[in-house]
Amino acid sequence: MTSLLTNTAAMVALQTLNQINQSLNTTNNRVSTGLRIAQASDSAAYWAIATTTDSDNGALGAVRDAIALGHSTLDVVYNGLDTTRENLQQMKELMVAARQPGVDRTNVQTQISGLQTDMQNKASASVINEQNFLAVDTSAADWNATKSVVASFERSAAGIAISTIDLDISTIVLTDAHTTAASKTGILDQERAVAAAGALAATTATIVSIDISALTDSADDLMRLDQLIELVDTALVEVISAQNTVGVNLARAESQQMFVSALMDANDRAVGALIDANMEEESTRLRALQTQQQLSVESLSIANASAQNVLALFR
């Protein structure tokens, strides 16, 4: 039965065309944006997971930058300790050479004084981002021996956690600007006990205050020189130990930096798997929907024209 008031075929064709147009719009959006899920309405669960993961990746990017800065800071500290180790080694060699009777110890002391000044200058110059771990002031109100480098950002059911690489610099400090001389803890300026040597009384000395210019070839003076050489050697061992401590943390920072970069890449892949559009599938679907749209328009045209055929009955 053909009705002039109700064109069922046209209604069905129009409904089909509307569905095809809606699918076509969705596919067009996916092709143009490259996203299968661009907003929460596309898939609330996947969108929430992807958005949270992407946010965490932003935090990991900040962690990676912090590790890079921390690594640079540790690198400066390590280089400062390395040059100090070399200077202490030279200082010990000069003092051993000065042990030979008849050596002009005044000239030797001139070289030692240069090394002492050089070590203090290098400690003061080991600065990056206004941070200096080698020249400090342990009497300052804000003094804190633990220096931390942000190492990771972690999300779990328990909440957010920030991990750090901690370095106790109390054992690597070279010079200490503490207001009390006896309280200085720097390897170069802490007071070290020097035992009595023959007729020479017990005393204290620091690496940067050692002066052998007045020592003679007397037995007591040579004993005192031996004690001072031992003092320098002790400081040298301490610097080597400090280098080892910093080197371990340097290796941890490098390893963590690579791990964070790999983790960010993994998160990007996970987000892509959740929300990225498969461009091969979408392009094929787009071509099919365009064809369906053309056929649906043609079908609607035919359905609308069917009412015109009724006129032939009245001719």
ZIUR-V137006 format. One record per pair of residues at least 24 apart in sequence whose C-alpha atoms are under 10 Angstrom apart, sorted by the first residue. I is the first residue (numbers start at 1). GAP is how many residues later the second one is. Records with the same first field share a line. If there is no record, write none. Layout:
I=GAP / GAP
This chain:
2=304 / 305 / 307 / 308
3=303 / 304 / 307
4=302 / 303 / 304 / 306
5=302
6=301
7=296 / 297 / 299 / 300
8=295 / 296
9=290 / 291 / 293 / 294 / 295 / 297
10=289 / 290 / 291 / 292 / 293 / 294 / 295 / 296
11=289 / 292 / 293
12=284 / 287 / 288 / 291
13=282 / 283 / 284 / 285 / 286 / 287 / 288 / 289 / 290 / 291
14=282 / 283 / 285 / 286 / 287 / 289
15=281 / 285
16=276 / 277 / 280 / 281 / 283 / 284
17=275 / 276 / 277 / 278 / 279 / 280 / 282 / 283
18=275 / 278
19=274
20=269 / 270 / 271 / 272 / 273 / 274 / 276
21=268 / 269 / 271 / 272 / 275
22=267
23=262 / 263 / 266
24=261 / 262 / 263 / 264 / 265 / 266 / 268 / 269
25=261 / 264
26=256 / 260
27=250 / 252 / 254 / 255 / 256 / 257 / 258 / 259 / 260 / 262
28=254 / 255 / 257 / 258
29=248 / 253
30=246 / 247 / 248 / 249 / 252 / 253 / 256
31=246 / 247 / 248 / 249 / 250 / 251 / 252 / 255
32=247
33=243 / 244
34=241 / 242 / 243 / 244 / 245 / 248
35=237 / 239 / 240 / 241 / 242 / 243 / 244
36=236 / 237 / 238 / 239 / 240 / 241 / 242 / 243 / 246
37=237 / 238 / 239 / 240
38=237 / 238 / 239
39=236
42=233
43=231 / 232
45=229
46=225 / 227 / 228 / 229
47=224 / 227 / 228
49=221 / 222 / 225 / 226
50=217 / 218 / 220 / 221 / 222 / 223 / 224 / 225
51=220 / 224
52=219
53=102 / 211 / 214 / 215 / 217 / 218
54=210 / 213 / 214 / 216 / 217
56=97 / 98 / 99 / 208 / 211
57=96 / 203 / 204 / 206 / 207 / 208 / 209 / 210 / 211
58=206
59=93 / 94 / 95 / 205
60=91 / 92 / 93 / 94 / 200 / 201 / 203 / 204
61=91 / 92 / 199 / 200 / 203
62=88 / 90 / 91
63=86 / 87 / 88 / 89 / 90 / 99 / 100 / 101 / 193 / 194 / 197 / 198
64=86 / 87 / 88 / 89 / 189 / 192 / 193 / 194 / 195 / 196 / 197 / 200
65=85 / 86 / 192
66=83 / 84 / 85 / 86 / 191
67=82 / 83 / 84 / 85 / 97 / 98 / 185 / 186 / 187 / 189 / 190 / 193
68=81 / 82 / 83 / 185 / 186 / 188 / 189
69=59 / 60 / 80 / 81 / 184
70=58 / 59 / 77 / 78 / 79 / 80 / 81 / 95 / 179 / 180 / 183 / 184
71=78 / 178 / 179 / 180 / 181 / 182 / 183 / 186
72=56 / 57 / 178 / 181
73=53 / 54 / 55 / 56 / 57 / 58 / 59 / 60 / 76 / 177
74=54 / 58 / 59 / 75 / 93 / 172 / 173 / 175 / 176 / 179
75=51 / 53 / 171 / 172 / 174 / 175
76=49 / 50 / 51 / 52 / 56 / 57 / 58
77=46 / 49 / 50 / 51 / 54 / 55 / 56 / 57 / 95 / 96 / 165 / 166 / 169 / 170
78=48 / 56 / 94 / 164 / 165 / 166 / 167 / 168 / 169 / 172
79=43 / 47 / 164
80=39 / 42 / 43 / 44 / 45 / 46 / 47 / 53 / 54 / 94 / 163
81=38 / 41 / 42 / 45 / 53 / 91 / 92 / 93 / 158 / 159 / 160 / 161 / 162 / 165
82=157 / 158 / 160 / 161
83=35 / 36 / 39 / 40
84=31 / 32 / 34 / 35 / 36 / 38 / 39 / 90 / 104 / 152 / 155 / 156
85=34 / 150 / 151 / 152 / 153 / 154 / 155 / 158
86=29 / 33 / 150 / 153
87=25 / 27 / 28 / 29 / 31 / 32 / 149
88=24 / 27 / 28 / 31 / 100 / 119 / 144 / 145 / 147 / 148 / 149 / 151
89=143 / 144 / 146 / 147
90=25
91=24 / 25 / 116 / 138 / 141 / 142 / 145
92=136 / 137 / 138 / 139 / 140 / 141 / 144
93=136
94=135
95=117 / 130 / 131 / 133 / 134 / 137
96=129 / 130 / 132 / 133
98=114 / 115 / 117 / 119 / 124 / 127
99=116 / 117 / 118 / 122 / 123 / 124 / 126 / 127 / 130
100=117 / 122
101=115 / 116 / 117 / 121
102=114 / 115
103=113 / 114
104=109 / 111 / 112
105=106 / 107 / 108 / 109 / 110 / 111
106=105 / 106 / 107 / 108 / 109
107=105 / 106
108=103 / 104 / 105
109=101 / 102 / 103 / 104 / 105
110=101 / 102 / 103
112=96 / 97 / 98 / 99 / 100 / 101
113=95 / 96 / 97 / 98
115=93
116=72 / 91 / 92 / 93 / 94
117=91
118=90
119=55 / 56 / 69 / 88 / 89
120=54 / 55 / 68 / 69 / 88
121=54
122=52
123=50 / 51 / 52 / 65
124=50 / 51
132=41
133=34 / 35 / 36 / 37 / 39 / 40 / 41 / 42
134=35 / 36 / 37 / 38 / 39 / 40 / 41 / 42 / 52 / 53
135=37 / 38 / 39 / 40 / 41 / 42 / 51
136=33 / 34 / 37 / 38 / 39 / 40 / 41 / 42 / 48 / 49 / 50
137=36 / 38 / 39 / 40 / 41 / 42 / 47 / 48 / 49
138=32 / 35 / 37 / 38 / 39 / 40 / 41 / 45 / 46 / 47 / 48
139=37 / 38 / 39 / 40 / 41 / 44 / 45
140=37 / 38 / 39
144=24 / 25 / 26
145=24 / 25 / 26 / 28
146=24
149=100 / 104
150=103 / 106
151=101 / 102 / 105 / 106 / 108 / 109
152=104 / 105 / 107 / 108
153=107
164=89
165=84 / 85 / 87 / 88 / 91
166=83
167=78 / 79 / 81 / 82
168=77 / 78
169=73 / 76 / 77
170=72
171=67 / 68 / 70 / 71 / 74
172=66 / 67 / 68 / 69 / 70 / 71 / 72 / 73 / 74
173=66 / 69
174=61 / 64 / 65 / 68
175=33
186=49
187=45 / 47 / 48 / 49 / 51 / 52 / 55
188=44 / 47 / 48 / 51
192=36 / 39 / 43
193=34 / 38
194=30 / 33 / 34 / 36 / 37
195=29 / 32
196=24 / 27 / 28 / 31
197=24 / 25 / 26 / 27 / 28 / 29 / 30
198=25 / 26
200=24
205=26
206=25 / 26 / 29
207=24 / 25 / 27 / 28
208=24
